Amino acid sequence: MTNLLTVERVSKSFGGLQALAECSLSVEKGSITGLIGPNGSGKTTLFNVITGYEKPDSGSVTFEGTEITRASPSKVFALGVGRTFQITRIFARITVLENMLVATQRDEGWLRGLTRSKSSKSELAAAMEWLDFVGIGRLAAQPAGSLSFGQRKLLELAYVLVADPDVILLDEPAGGVNLTLINEIADKIRALNKSGKSFLIVEHNMEFVMNLCDRVTVMHQGVDLVSGTPQEIRSNPLVLDAYLGGSDEYDDEEVS
Amino acid sequence: MLRVRNVWWIVALAVLVLFPLFETNPTWTGIGVSALIFMGCATSWNMFSGYSGYVNLGSAVFYGVGAYTMTLLADHLNVPGNGDLFWLVPVGGLGAMIVAIPFGLIALRVRRHTFVVITIAIFFVFQLSAINFSFTGGTAGLQLPYIPWLETNFNKPFYYVALAIVVFATLLSVAVRRSRFGLQLLAIRDDEDRAAGLGVKVFAVKLVGFTLSAFAVGMGGALYAIFLGQIYPQFVFDPIFDISIALMAILGGLGTLTGPLLGALLLESTQQYLAIRFSNGSIYLIVFGALFLLIVLFMPQGVVVFLGDWRTRSRERRAEGALVASDAL
């Protein structure tokens, strides 16, 4: 297995707060990698660094051999790294279908948009196909702002998928979602993984992570503490320490 | 549904085309020219600010640059005082676009509310430059070639050129709304960072939109310059223009197609009428103030959206009524 995405010794501080301290991580091609850790351990910051929303102070991020350490979000996306946000972000005042179309051409020159129409037939078909895949195809003509929280999560997943990225970073895909939908999302991720997509998933729902992921990395205070299979992680004393004690931050809902 | 809407557009255009043929009183056709200039400018402004959510309160920069480009070129090229002057109107628009590039490069670096403040600041830089540089004639302003047309027919050519600008700005707005580029502007309005994360080159898209919107506003300024026959910095670089354009679009419906057209038509003709009726140049400010309080309170999304919602609601109510009636039977 080769590494698709490699993060090497990345540091990032906000003023006096060291959010990431020489954190390293890798996502193997075709894998589902989990990223867990207590609140404030730097998971979302790491996502932001990978996808270009934050520039790291030091260290490097490589995607398929290309260095993307300080690339812009649109560049990173164009190369094939898609992401969703912890607080779901959709375009509320345009329709669900138009939301999908924003992402269809992930690497198109900025002038091209002026001379082409909003969508081509094949793009519309692809958009509808992914909407149906996540199960909200019947809402295509609705303004996205009218969707429920769970539907927004699905839409966000769908419009990342429509651009056909190679690796997808999911920030708490199961957060605030009911049990049925959690299972549905897990099934979708498995199906996509079978078709060749790699995933990096931040999630607090331990059952979700342990069932789904091939490998799990645990972060604590900006450092990658341990990496291993779900089995190894479960029994690692360092992990229990990180969650339960030894530091002033812990999260009781995560002990399962 | 779509066909019905097209019919309304054709009717509206026909009324606008025929208006000066039936109404020959220069007072009224003069109001028509001003209203059309504002309709074109508001529509063009809305194409960027309405779609992207970046409220530009420095659009008088484009207007003024259009007017000065026209005046300086007419003088430089010795254009005679006749219809030839109209050929310079698009050149005024191009001048505004050229200025829009550095303007946008600076102002679009910042987001939303800061952007508004920066556009106001840049506007005053331009106004003060026009007052203080010698090639602009300073506060004494500049004269345009005298046009020796008869008073009864004087307004007509201006009216039709202004109408052509309105048609152009409207068609451009439609084209942009239907393009991928327009969709990207709307995505930026709703969530700029998310759009960037989906491959939208946000800065380039904003700059292109900003520059495109300058064209029709610059043409409006150029036409206004010939219409007046002379220009002063305070007239063409006018802070009231900045605000009027934005308010017209917001009153009609920000980001809609008909909104800015309707808003500009209503406000500009009301203002002109009040100014003539009460021979007091400022009374419209009081009326406008009250009007905007009402709009913000009762239809914050603008008249067009409000009426659209109202129609949908009443249709639903009627459908419900029909349902109840059929149940009763």
Interface residues (C-beta under 8 A of the other chain):
Chain A: T51 G52 Y53 S72 P73 S74 F77 A78 R83 F85 R89 I90 F91 A92 R93 I94 E98 L101 V102 A103 Q105 R106 D107 E108 W110 L111 R112 G113 L114 T115 R116 S117 K118 S119 Y159 V160 A163
Chain B: R178 S179 R180 F181 G182 L183 Q184 L186 A187 R189 D190 D191 D193 R194 A195 A196 G197 L198 G199 V200 K201 V202 A204 V205 V208
